[in-house]
Amino acid sequence: MLITLSNEDEDEVVRVPYPDRSEGQMFAIAENMLGGARVRVICEDGESRLGRIPGKLKKRMWIREDDLLIVDPWDFQDEKCDIKYRYTRTQVNYLRKKNDLPDSLDVF
């Protein structure tokens, strides 16, 4: 789900995707970079999972520690997940102002 907003100061349009709760997606924070397209993430449900950056996103999505992410936990292994999206700092600030971040992940 994308929400389009316009900034009052500028005519800039920012699109902010939200996790698709019907598919089980959730917010997470990148904790450790493990190499080999693997990231240790802390999800909003309090679980620590091993996140995998899918092949088509490896070169397009550069993730650093403490980045806010959208993850999709695996159905057959709950301790692993796929990373679907990385938020920019501007998008994180927008989510924080709208109080859309869970309290467990609001470290920004």
Biopython code that builds the backbone (N, CA, C, O; Angstrom):
import numpy as np
from Bio.PDB.StructureBuilder import StructureBuilder

atoms = [
    (1, "MET", "N", (0.836, -1.169, 0.000)),
    (1, "MET", "CA", (0.000, 0.000, 0.000)),
    (1, "MET", "C", (0.883, 1.235, 0.000)),
    (1, "MET", "O", (1.759, 1.356, 0.856)),
    (2, "LEU", "N", (0.682, 2.149, -0.926)),
    (2, "LEU", "CA", (1.452, 3.378, -1.016)),
    (2, "LEU", "C", (0.577, 4.555, -0.656)),
    (2, "LEU", "O", (-0.595, 4.619, -1.028)),
    (3, "ILE", "N", (1.158, 5.480, 0.070)),
    (3, "ILE", "CA", (0.453, 6.712, 0.409)),
    (3, "ILE", "C", (1.241, 7.857, -0.200)),
    (3, "ILE", "O", (2.450, 7.959, 0.010)),
    (4, "THR", "N", (0.579, 8.708, -0.942)),
    (4, "THR", "CA", (1.218, 9.851, -1.564)),
    (4, "THR", "C", (0.904, 11.084, -0.745)),
    (4, "THR", "O", (-0.248, 11.330, -0.385)),
    (5, "LEU", "N", (1.940, 11.857, -0.451)),
    (5, "LEU", "CA", (1.735, 13.076, 0.314)),
    (5, "LEU", "C", (2.524, 14.185, -0.330)),
    (5, "LEU", "O", (3.496, 13.935, -1.042)),
    (6, "SER", "N", (2.112, 15.398, -0.084)),
    (6, "SER", "CA", (2.869, 16.538, -0.587)),
    (6, "SER", "C", (3.335, 17.365, 0.603)),
    (6, "SER", "O", (2.602, 17.572, 1.570)),
    (7, "ASN", "N", (4.543, 17.820, 0.504)),
    (7, "ASN", "CA", (5.149, 18.614, 1.551)),
    (7, "ASN", "C", (4.664, 20.057, 1.404)),
    (7, "ASN", "O", (4.583, 20.559, 0.283)),
    (8, "GLU", "N", (4.339, 20.738, 2.511)),
    (8, "GLU", "CA", (3.829, 22.091, 2.442)),
    (8, "GLU", "C", (4.892, 23.061, 1.934)),
    (8, "GLU", "O", (4.567, 24.021, 1.235)),
    (9, "ASP", "N", (6.169, 22.821, 2.280)),
    (9, "ASP", "CA", (7.239, 23.733, 1.886)),
    (9, "ASP", "C", (7.584, 23.584, 0.405)),
    (9, "ASP", "O", (7.924, 24.569, -0.250)),
    (10, "GLU", "N", (7.502, 22.388, -0.118)),
    (10, "GLU", "CA", (7.880, 22.126, -1.499)),
    (10, "GLU", "C", (6.770, 21.335, -2.163)),
    (10, "GLU", "O", (5.900, 20.781, -1.491)),
    (11, "ASP", "N", (6.805, 21.288, -3.468)),
    (11, "ASP", "CA", (5.837, 20.490, -4.206)),
    (11, "ASP", "C", (6.414, 19.117, -4.490)),
    (11, "ASP", "O", (6.275, 18.605, -5.600)),
    (12, "GLU", "N", (7.050, 18.523, -3.517)),
    (12, "GLU", "CA", (7.672, 17.222, -3.650)),
    (12, "GLU", "C", (6.673, 16.146, -3.237)),
    (12, "GLU", "O", (5.978, 16.289, -2.232)),
    (13, "VAL", "N", (6.606, 15.079, -4.010)),
    (13, "VAL", "CA", (5.710, 13.984, -3.704)),
    (13, "VAL", "C", (6.535, 12.833, -3.130)),
    (13, "VAL", "O", (7.510, 12.396, -3.741)),
    (14, "VAL", "N", (6.144, 12.352, -1.967)),
    (14, "VAL", "CA", (6.852, 11.262, -1.310)),
    (14, "VAL", "C", (5.902, 10.080, -1.213)),
    (14, "VAL", "O", (4.770, 10.222, -0.751)),
    (15, "ARG", "N", (6.359, 8.927, -1.642)),
    (15, "ARG", "CA", (5.550, 7.716, -1.552)),
    (15, "ARG", "C", (6.106, 6.866, -0.411)),
    (15, "ARG", "O", (7.300, 6.570, -0.363)),
    (16, "VAL", "N", (5.232, 6.487, 0.491)),
    (16, "VAL", "CA", (5.637, 5.713, 1.651)),
    (16, "VAL", "C", (4.886, 4.384, 1.646)),
    (16, "VAL", "O", (3.680, 4.362, 1.894)),
    (17, "PRO", "N", (5.570, 3.288, 1.371)),
    (17, "PRO", "CA", (4.888, 1.989, 1.418)),
    (17, "PRO", "C", (4.717, 1.511, 2.857)),
    (17, "PRO", "O", (5.541, 1.803, 3.723)),
    (18, "TYR", "N", (3.653, 0.785, 3.092)),
    (18, "TYR", "CA", (3.382, 0.199, 4.395)),
    (18, "TYR", "C", (3.435, -1.322, 4.265)),
    (18, "TYR", "O", (3.194, -1.851, 3.179)),
    (19, "PRO", "N", (3.742, -2.030, 5.338)),
    (19, "PRO", "CA", (3.721, -3.499, 5.276)),
    (19, "PRO", "C", (2.314, -4.008, 5.001)),
    (19, "PRO", "O", (1.339, -3.469, 5.525)),
    (20, "ASP", "N", (2.212, -5.037, 4.188)),
    (20, "ASP", "CA", (0.932, -5.663, 3.889)),
    (20, "ASP", "C", (0.639, -6.687, 4.982)),
    (20, "ASP", "O", (1.149, -7.807, 4.945)),
    (21, "ARG", "N", (-0.171, -6.302, 5.936)),
    (21, "ARG", "CA", (-0.453, -7.148, 7.098)),
    (21, "ARG", "C", (-1.158, -8.445, 6.710)),
    (21, "ARG", "O", (-1.012, -9.453, 7.402)),
    (22, "SER", "N", (-1.921, -8.437, 5.613)),
    (22, "SER", "CA", (-2.620, -9.656, 5.204)),
    (22, "SER", "C", (-1.643, -10.728, 4.725)),
    (22, "SER", "O", (-1.956, -11.918, 4.772)),
    (23, "GLU", "N", (-0.462, -10.311, 4.263)),
    (23, "GLU", "CA", (0.566, -11.267, 3.849)),
    (23, "GLU", "C", (1.556, -11.573, 4.964)),
    (23, "GLU", "O", (2.475, -12.368, 4.771)),
    (24, "GLY", "N", (1.381, -10.956, 6.123)),
    (24, "GLY", "CA", (2.261, -11.214, 7.257)),
    (24, "GLY", "C", (3.477, -10.314, 7.323)),
    (24, "GLY", "O", (4.357, -10.545, 8.153)),
    (25, "GLN", "N", (3.562, -9.297, 6.479)),
    (25, "GLN", "CA", (4.709, -8.401, 6.496)),
    (25, "GLN", "C", (4.675, -7.519, 7.734)),
    (25, "GLN", "O", (3.611, -7.256, 8.295)),
    (26, "MET", "N", (5.866, -7.061, 8.156)),
    (26, "MET", "CA", (5.969, -6.216, 9.347)),
    (26, "MET", "C", (7.201, -5.330, 9.258)),
    (26, "MET", "O", (8.069, -5.530, 8.409)),
    (27, "PHE", "N", (7.264, -4.343, 10.152)),
    (27, "PHE", "CA", (8.431, -3.483, 10.267)),
    (27, "PHE", "C", (9.547, -4.238, 10.982)),
    (27, "PHE", "O", (9.287, -5.136, 11.783)),
    (28, "ALA", "N", (10.804, -3.863, 10.681)),
    (28, "ALA", "CA", (11.963, -4.431, 11.367)),
    (28, "ALA", "C", (13.107, -3.431, 11.288)),
    (28, "ALA", "O", (13.088, -2.511, 10.469)),
    (29, "ILE", "N", (14.105, -3.621, 12.149)),
    (29, "ILE", "CA", (15.303, -2.787, 12.142)),
    (29, "ILE", "C", (16.508, -3.686, 11.893)),
    (29, "ILE", "O", (16.632, -4.746, 12.506)),
    (30, "ALA", "N", (17.393, -3.264, 10.995)),
    (30, "ALA", "CA", (18.611, -4.012, 10.708)),
    (30, "ALA", "C", (19.552, -3.895, 11.897)),
    (30, "ALA", "O", (19.915, -2.792, 12.306)),
    (31, "GLU", "N", (19.940, -5.029, 12.445)),
    (31, "GLU", "CA", (20.800, -5.037, 13.633)),
    (31, "GLU", "C", (22.255, -5.290, 13.259)),
    (31, "GLU", "O", (23.126, -4.507, 13.637)),
    (32, "ASN", "N", (22.537, -6.362, 12.526)),
    (32, "ASN", "CA", (23.902, -6.722, 12.132)),
    (32, "ASN", "C", (23.939, -7.076, 10.662)),
    (32, "ASN", "O", (23.029, -7.727, 10.150)),
    (33, "MET", "N", (24.993, -6.649, 9.982)),
    (33, "MET", "CA", (25.239, -7.068, 8.612)),
    (33, "MET", "C", (26.131, -8.305, 8.678)),
    (33, "MET", "O", (27.225, -8.266, 9.240)),
    (34, "LEU", "N", (25.648, -9.403, 8.098)),
    (34, "LEU", "CA", (26.357, -10.671, 8.221)),
    (34, "LEU", "C", (27.128, -11.042, 6.959)),
    (34, "LEU", "O", (27.935, -11.971, 6.998)),
    (35, "GLY", "N", (26.915, -10.369, 5.871)),
    (35, "GLY", "CA", (27.589, -10.693, 4.618)),
    (35, "GLY", "C", (26.798, -11.713, 3.829)),
    (35, "GLY", "O", (25.949, -12.416, 4.377)),
    (36, "GLY", "N", (27.078, -11.791, 2.541)),
    (36, "GLY", "CA", (26.381, -12.739, 1.698)),
    (36, "GLY", "C", (24.905, -12.451, 1.574)),
    (36, "GLY", "O", (24.098, -13.379, 1.518)),
    (37, "ALA", "N", (24.529, -11.177, 1.530)),
    (37, "ALA", "CA", (23.132, -10.745, 1.421)),
    (37, "ALA", "C", (22.298, -11.205, 2.607)),
    (37, "ALA", "O", (21.104, -11.468, 2.459)),
    (38, "ARG", "N", (22.907, -11.304, 3.770)),
    (38, "ARG", "CA", (22.208, -11.696, 4.997)),
    (38, "ARG", "C", (22.298, -10.565, 6.014)),
    (38, "ARG", "O", (23.326, -9.899, 6.135)),
    (39, "VAL", "N", (21.207, -10.361, 6.738)),
    (39, "VAL", "CA", (21.116, -9.300, 7.736)),
    (39, "VAL", "C", (20.385, -9.844, 8.946)),
    (39, "VAL", "O", (19.357, -10.504, 8.797)),
    (40, "ARG", "N", (20.890, -9.583, 10.140)),
    (40, "ARG", "CA", (20.168, -9.922, 11.372)),
    (40, "ARG", "C", (19.234, -8.762, 11.670)),
    (40, "ARG", "O", (19.688, -7.627, 11.817)),
    (41, "VAL", "N", (17.928, -9.029, 11.763)),
    (41, "VAL", "CA", (16.926, -7.988, 11.986)),
    (41, "VAL", "C", (16.157, -8.267, 13.272)),
    (41, "VAL", "O", (16.017, -9.413, 13.698)),
    (42, "ILE", "N", (15.659, -7.186, 13.881)),
    (42, "ILE", "CA", (14.764, -7.282, 15.028)),
    (42, "ILE", "C", (13.400, -6.812, 14.552)),
    (42, "ILE", "O", (13.235, -5.656, 14.162)),
    (43, "CYS", "N", (12.429, -7.705, 14.584)),
    (43, "CYS", "CA", (11.099, -7.421, 14.065)),
    (43, "CYS", "C", (10.230, -6.762, 15.129)),
    (43, "CYS", "O", (10.570, -6.759, 16.312)),
    (44, "GLU", "N", (9.107, -6.205, 14.693)),
    (44, "GLU", "CA", (8.215, -5.501, 15.619)),
    (44, "GLU", "C", (7.545, -6.429, 16.616)),
    (44, "GLU", "O", (7.030, -5.964, 17.633)),
    (45, "ASP", "N", (7.538, -7.740, 16.349)),
    (45, "ASP", "CA", (6.966, -8.680, 17.316)),
    (45, "ASP", "C", (7.985, -9.116, 18.361)),
    (45, "ASP", "O", (7.693, -9.985, 19.184)),
    (46, "GLY", "N", (9.198, -8.513, 18.337)),
    (46, "GLY", "CA", (10.214, -8.802, 19.331)),
    (46, "GLY", "C", (11.158, -9.936, 18.960)),
    (46, "GLY", "O", (12.116, -10.198, 19.687)),
    (47, "GLU", "N", (10.909, -10.608, 17.851)),
    (47, "GLU", "CA", (11.747, -11.728, 17.420)),
    (47, "GLU", "C", (12.970, -11.214, 16.665)),
    (47, "GLU", "O", (12.898, -10.214, 15.950)),
    (48, "SER", "N", (14.088, -11.907, 16.830)),
    (48, "SER", "CA", (15.282, -11.652, 16.042)),
    (48, "SER", "C", (15.319, -12.687, 14.922)),
    (48, "SER", "O", (15.276, -13.890, 15.181)),
    (49, "ARG", "N", (15.399, -12.220, 13.680)),
    (49, "ARG", "CA", (15.357, -13.125, 12.534)),
    (49, "ARG", "C", (16.561, -12.884, 11.626)),
    (49, "ARG", "O", (17.190, -11.826, 11.660)),
    (50, "LEU", "N", (16.859, -13.889, 10.822)),
    (50, "LEU", "CA", (17.884, -13.779, 9.802)),
    (50, "LEU", "C", (17.203, -13.328, 8.519)),
    (50, "LEU", "O", (16.411, -14.072, 7.940)),
    (51, "GLY", "N", (17.508, -12.113, 8.073)),
    (51, "GLY", "CA", (16.887, -11.562, 6.876)),
    (51, "GLY", "C", (17.728, -11.824, 5.653)),
    (51, "GLY", "O", (18.957, -11.807, 5.723)),
    (52, "ARG", "N", (17.082, -12.065, 4.537)),
    (52, "ARG", "CA", (17.748, -12.345, 3.277)),
    (52, "ARG", "C", (17.326, -11.293, 2.267)),
    (52, "ARG", "O", (16.136, -11.027, 2.098)),
    (53, "ILE", "N", (18.307, -10.693, 1.594)),
    (53, "ILE", "CA", (18.001, -9.754, 0.523)),
    (53, "ILE", "C", (17.849, -10.578, -0.751)),
    (53, "ILE", "O", (18.811, -11.220, -1.173)),
    (54, "PRO", "N", (16.675, -10.582, -1.376)),
    (54, "PRO", "CA", (16.478, -11.377, -2.590)),
    (54, "PRO", "C", (17.407, -10.934, -3.719)),
    (54, "PRO", "O", (17.859, -9.789, -3.743)),
    (55, "GLY", "N", (17.691, -11.841, -4.652)),
    (55, "GLY", "CA", (18.654, -11.601, -5.714)),
    (55, "GLY", "C", (18.377, -10.375, -6.562)),
    (55, "GLY", "O", (19.310, -9.659, -6.926)),
    (56, "LYS", "N", (17.121, -10.114, -6.884)),
    (56, "LYS", "CA", (16.833, -8.977, -7.752)),
    (56, "LYS", "C", (16.995, -7.636, -7.042)),
    (56, "LYS", "O", (17.006, -6.593, -7.697)),
    (57, "LEU", "N", (17.122, -7.643, -5.718)),
    (57, "LEU", "CA", (17.290, -6.398, -4.956)),
    (57, "LEU", "C", (18.703, -6.197, -4.420)),
    (57, "LEU", "O", (18.979, -5.159, -3.819)),
    (58, "LYS", "N", (19.600, -7.150, -4.617)),
    (58, "LYS", "CA", (20.934, -7.070, -4.016)),
    (58, "LYS", "C", (21.682, -5.799, -4.396)),
    (58, "LYS", "O", (22.246, -5.137, -3.525)),
    (59, "LYS", "N", (21.698, -5.452, -5.660)),
    (59, "LYS", "CA", (22.452, -4.281, -6.102)),
    (59, "LYS", "C", (21.651, -2.980, -5.973)),
    (59, "LYS", "O", (22.235, -1.897, -5.968)),
    (60, "ARG", "N", (20.342, -3.075, -5.870)),
    (60, "ARG", "CA", (19.513, -1.873, -5.797)),
    (60, "ARG", "C", (19.237, -1.421, -4.373)),
    (60, "ARG", "O", (18.946, -0.244, -4.158)),
    (61, "MET", "N", (19.316, -2.308, -3.397)),
    (61, "MET", "CA", (18.932, -1.982, -2.027)),
    (61, "MET", "C", (20.150, -2.122, -1.118)),
    (61, "MET", "O", (20.497, -3.226, -0.701)),
    (62, "TRP", "N", (20.790, -1.003, -0.815)),
    (62, "TRP", "CA", (21.945, -1.010, 0.072)),
    (62, "TRP", "C", (21.454, -0.762, 1.493)),
    (62, "TRP", "O", (20.881, 0.287, 1.788)),
    (63, "ILE", "N", (21.680, -1.723, 2.357)),
    (63, "ILE", "CA", (21.161, -1.663, 3.725)),
    (63, "ILE", "C", (22.319, -1.468, 4.686)),
    (63, "ILE", "O", (23.370, -2.093, 4.547)),
    (64, "ARG", "N", (22.116, -0.595, 5.661)),
    (64, "ARG", "CA", (23.086, -0.357, 6.729)),
    (64, "ARG", "C", (22.443, -0.723, 8.059)),
    (64, "ARG", "O", (21.229, -0.907, 8.147)),
    (65, "GLU", "N", (23.265, -0.824, 9.081)),
    (65, "GLU", "CA", (22.729, -1.097, 10.414)),
    (65, "GLU", "C", (21.824, 0.052, 10.840)),
    (65, "GLU", "O", (22.066, 1.205, 10.483)),
    (66, "ASP", "N", (20.787, -0.264, 11.600)),
    (66, "ASP", "CA", (19.797, 0.680, 12.121)),
    (66, "ASP", "C", (18.858, 1.245, 11.060)),
    (66, "ASP", "O", (18.196, 2.252, 11.310)),
    (67, "ASP", "N", (18.782, 0.628, 9.891)),
    (67, "ASP", "CA", (17.802, 1.030, 8.882)),
    (67, "ASP", "C", (16.452, 0.401, 9.202)),
    (67, "ASP", "O", (16.387, -0.714, 9.719)),
    (68, "LEU", "N", (15.377, 1.118, 8.893)),
    (68, "LEU", "CA", (14.020, 0.594, 9.046)),
    (68, "LEU", "C", (13.649, -0.157, 7.777)),
    (68, "LEU", "O", (13.852, 0.345, 6.671)),
    (69, "LEU", "N", (13.107, -1.360, 7.936)),
    (69, "LEU", "CA", (12.819, -2.247, 6.821)),
    (69, "LEU", "C", (11.400, -2.774, 6.882)),
    (69, "LEU", "O", (10.743, -2.707, 7.921)),
    (70, "ILE", "N", (10.931, -3.302, 5.756)),
    (70, "ILE", "CA", (9.737, -4.139, 5.716)),
    (70, "ILE", "C", (10.229, -5.554, 5.450)),
    (70, "ILE", "O", (10.954, -5.796, 4.485)),
    (71, "VAL", "N", (9.830, -6.490, 6.310)),
    (71, "VAL", "CA", (10.245, -7.883, 6.142)),
    (71, "VAL", "C", (9.017, -8.773, 6.009)),
    (71, "VAL", "O", (7.921, -8.428, 6.451)),
    (72, "ASP", "N", (9.234, -9.931, 5.385)),
    (72, "ASP", "CA", (8.184, -10.925, 5.176)),
    (72, "ASP", "C", (8.685, -12.253, 5.756)),
    (72, "ASP", "O", (9.455, -12.951, 5.097)),
    (73, "PRO", "N", (8.261, -12.619, 6.985)),
    (73, "PRO", "CA", (8.729, -13.881, 7.580)),
    (73, "PRO", "C", (8.322, -15.082, 6.742)),
    (73, "PRO", "O", (7.254, -15.107, 6.130)),
    (74, "TRP", "N", (9.197, -16.071, 6.730)),
    (74, "TRP", "CA", (8.913, -17.297, 5.992)),
    (74, "TRP", "C", (7.839, -18.095, 6.701)),
    (74, "TRP", "O", (7.765, -18.092, 7.930)),
    (75, "ASP", "N", (7.003, -18.781, 5.931)),
    (75, "ASP", "CA", (5.935, -19.595, 6.500)),
    (75, "ASP", "C", (6.478, -20.869, 7.150)),
    (75, "ASP", "O", (5.957, -21.316, 8.172)),
    (76, "PHE", "N", (7.512, -21.447, 6.567)),
    (76, "PHE", "CA", (7.998, -22.752, 7.011)),
    (76, "PHE", "C", (9.170, -22.660, 7.977)),
    (76, "PHE", "O", (9.480, -23.650, 8.640)),
    (77, "GLN", "N", (9.841, -21.502, 8.084)),
    (77, "GLN", "CA", (10.896, -21.274, 9.066)),
    (77, "GLN", "C", (10.687, -19.883, 9.640)),
    (77, "GLN", "O", (11.019, -18.888, 8.996)),
    (78, "ASP", "N", (10.144, -19.807, 10.835)),
    (78, "ASP", "CA", (9.793, -18.514, 11.410)),
    (78, "ASP", "C", (11.014, -17.691, 11.802)),
    (78, "ASP", "O", (10.893, -16.481, 11.994)),
    (79, "GLU", "N", (12.186, -18.311, 11.926)),
    (79, "GLU", "CA", (13.380, -17.571, 12.339)),
    (79, "GLU", "C", (14.092, -16.901, 11.161)),
    (79, "GLU", "O", (15.154, -16.306, 11.340)),
    (80, "LYS", "N", (13.508, -16.996, 9.942)),
    (80, "LYS", "CA", (14.088, -16.359, 8.761)),
    (80, "LYS", "C", (13.029, -15.508, 8.063)),
    (80, "LYS", "O", (11.828, -15.722, 8.227)),
    (81, "CYS", "N", (13.506, -14.533, 7.277)),
    (81, "CYS", "CA", (12.579, -13.649, 6.580)),
    (81, "CYS", "C", (13.236, -13.089, 5.325)),
    (81, "CYS", "O", (14.458, -13.124, 5.178)),
    (82, "ASP", "N", (12.411, -12.574, 4.430)),
    (82, "ASP", "CA", (12.871, -11.854, 3.244)),
    (82, "ASP", "C", (12.710, -10.368, 3.489)),
    (82, "ASP", "O", (11.726, -9.936, 4.088)),
    (83, "ILE", "N", (13.673, -9.586, 3.030)),
    (83, "ILE", "CA", (13.594, -8.133, 3.153)),
    (83, "ILE", "C", (12.929, -7.601, 1.893)),
    (83, "ILE", "O", (13.377, -7.879, 0.780)),
    (84, "LYS", "N", (11.864, -6.840, 2.071)),
    (84, "LYS", "CA", (11.089, -6.340, 0.943)),
    (84, "LYS", "C", (11.378, -4.884, 0.606)),
    (84, "LYS", "O", (11.305, -4.499, -0.561)),
    (85, "TYR", "N", (11.708, -4.060, 1.611)),
    (85, "TYR", "CA", (11.862, -2.629, 1.365)),
    (85, "TYR", "C", (12.708, -2.006, 2.462)),
    (85, "TYR", "O", (12.669, -2.440, 3.613)),
    (86, "ARG", "N", (13.485, -0.970, 2.091)),
    (86, "ARG", "CA", (14.250, -0.178, 3.057)),
    (86, "ARG", "C", (13.773, 1.266, 2.986)),
    (86, "ARG", "O", (13.693, 1.846, 1.903)),
    (87, "TYR", "N", (13.458, 1.844, 4.137)),
    (87, "TYR", "CA", (12.993, 3.224, 4.210)),
    (87, "TYR", "C", (14.175, 4.185, 4.231)),
    (87, "TYR", "O", (15.226, 3.882, 4.795)),
    (88, "THR", "N", (13.987, 5.360, 3.604)),
    (88, "THR", "CA", (14.966, 6.432, 3.705)),
    (88, "THR", "C", (14.716, 7.195, 5.010)),
    (88, "THR", "O", (13.704, 6.974, 5.675)),
    (89, "ARG", "N", (15.622, 8.078, 5.369)),
    (89, "ARG", "CA", (15.466, 8.856, 6.602)),
    (89, "ARG", "C", (14.244, 9.775, 6.522)),
    (89, "ARG", "O", (13.553, 9.968, 7.522)),
    (90, "THR", "N", (13.975, 10.332, 5.363)),
    (90, "THR", "CA", (12.803, 11.196, 5.196)),
    (90, "THR", "C", (11.521, 10.406, 5.411)),
    (90, "THR", "O", (10.594, 10.888, 6.062)),
    (91, "GLN", "N", (11.465, 9.199, 4.870)),
    (91, "GLN", "CA", (10.282, 8.364, 5.048)),
    (91, "GLN", "C", (10.118, 7.936, 6.500)),
    (91, "GLN", "O", (8.994, 7.859, 6.995)),
    (92, "VAL", "N", (11.232, 7.655, 7.196)),
    (92, "VAL", "CA", (11.165, 7.285, 8.612)),
    (92, "VAL", "C", (10.634, 8.451, 9.434)),
    (92, "VAL", "O", (9.822, 8.258, 10.340)),
    (93, "ASN", "N", (11.089, 9.657, 9.122)),
    (93, "ASN", "CA", (10.592, 10.833, 9.843)),
    (93, "ASN", "C", (9.101, 11.030, 9.621)),
    (93, "ASN", "O", (8.377, 11.385, 10.551)),
    (94, "TYR", "N", (8.637, 10.804, 8.403)),
    (94, "TYR", "CA", (7.211, 10.911, 8.113)),
    (94, "TYR", "C", (6.414, 9.879, 8.916)),
    (94, "TYR", "O", (5.386, 10.212, 9.505)),
    (95, "LEU", "N", (6.884, 8.625, 8.941)),
    (95, "LEU", "CA", (6.185, 7.574, 9.700)),
    (95, "LEU", "C", (6.163, 7.889, 11.190)),
    (95, "LEU", "O", (5.171, 7.633, 11.873)),
    (96, "ARG", "N", (7.265, 8.448, 11.690)),
    (96, "ARG", "CA", (7.343, 8.791, 13.113)),
    (96, "ARG", "C", (6.367, 9.921, 13.449)),
    (96, "ARG", "O", (5.711, 9.882, 14.489)),
    (97, "LYS", "N", (6.270, 10.922, 12.578)),
    (97, "LYS", "CA", (5.346, 12.038, 12.820)),
    (97, "LYS", "C", (3.894, 11.582, 12.788)),
    (97, "LYS", "O", (3.062, 12.099, 13.534)),
    (98, "LYS", "N", (3.584, 10.607, 11.919)),
    (98, "LYS", "CA", (2.223, 10.089, 11.815)),
    (98, "LYS", "C", (1.915, 9.016, 12.861)),
    (98, "LYS", "O", (0.803, 8.488, 12.886)),
    (99, "ASN", "N", (2.880, 8.683, 13.726)),
    (99, "ASN", "CA", (2.749, 7.653, 14.761)),
    (99, "ASN", "C", (2.369, 6.293, 14.163)),
    (99, "ASN", "O", (1.571, 5.557, 14.742)),
    (100, "ASP", "N", (2.938, 5.971, 13.018)),
    (100, "ASP", "CA", (2.685, 4.692, 12.380)),
    (100, "ASP", "C", (3.705, 3.632, 12.750)),
    (100, "ASP", "O", (3.514, 2.456, 12.441)),
    (101, "LEU", "N", (4.797, 4.033, 13.414)),
    (101, "LEU", "CA", (5.802, 3.061, 13.851)),
    (101, "LEU", "C", (5.393, 2.442, 15.172)),
    (101, "LEU", "O", (4.885, 3.144, 16.047)),
    (102, "PRO", "N", (5.601, 1.140, 15.339)),
    (102, "PRO", "CA", (5.319, 0.525, 16.644)),
    (102, "PRO", "C", (6.275, 1.073, 17.715)),
    (102, "PRO", "O", (7.401, 1.465, 17.409)),
    (103, "ASP", "N", (5.820, 1.093, 18.951)),
    (103, "ASP", "CA", (6.642, 1.624, 20.041)),
    (103, "ASP", "C", (7.940, 0.836, 20.215)),
    (103, "ASP", "O", (8.957, 1.401, 20.618)),
    (104, "SER", "N", (7.914, -0.460, 19.917)),
    (104, "SER", "CA", (9.118, -1.273, 20.082)),
    (104, "SER", "C", (10.200, -0.920, 19.070)),
    (104, "SER", "O", (11.366, -1.244, 19.298)),
    (105, "LEU", "N", (9.859, -0.269, 17.964)),
    (105, "LEU", "CA", (10.838, 0.080, 16.924)),
    (105, "LEU", "C", (11.059, 1.565, 16.794)),
    (105, "LEU", "O", (11.839, 1.974, 15.934)),
    (106, "ASP", "N", (10.437, 2.383, 17.578)),
    (106, "ASP", "CA", (10.565, 3.830, 17.440)),
    (106, "ASP", "C", (11.843, 4.310, 18.114)),
    (106, "ASP", "O", (11.803, 4.920, 19.183)),
    (107, "VAL", "N", (12.972, 4.032, 17.483)),
    (107, "VAL", "CA", (14.267, 4.419, 18.026)),
    (107, "VAL", "C", (14.863, 5.579, 17.255)),
    (107, "VAL", "O", (16.018, 5.939, 17.479)),
    (108, "PHE", "N", (14.095, 6.175, 16.348)),
    (108, "PHE", "CA", (14.637, 7.221, 15.477)),
    (108, "PHE", "C", (14.379, 8.563, 16.055)),
    (108, "PHE", "O", (14.761, 9.573, 15.464)),
]
sb = StructureBuilder()
sb.init_structure("model")
sb.init_model(0)
sb.init_chain("A")
sb.init_seg("    ")
for serial, (resi, resn, name, xyz) in enumerate(atoms, 1):
    if name == "N":
        sb.init_residue(resn, " ", resi, " ")
    sb.init_atom(name, np.array(xyz, "f"), 0.0, 1.0, " ", f" {name:<3s}", serial, name[0])
structure = sb.get_structure()
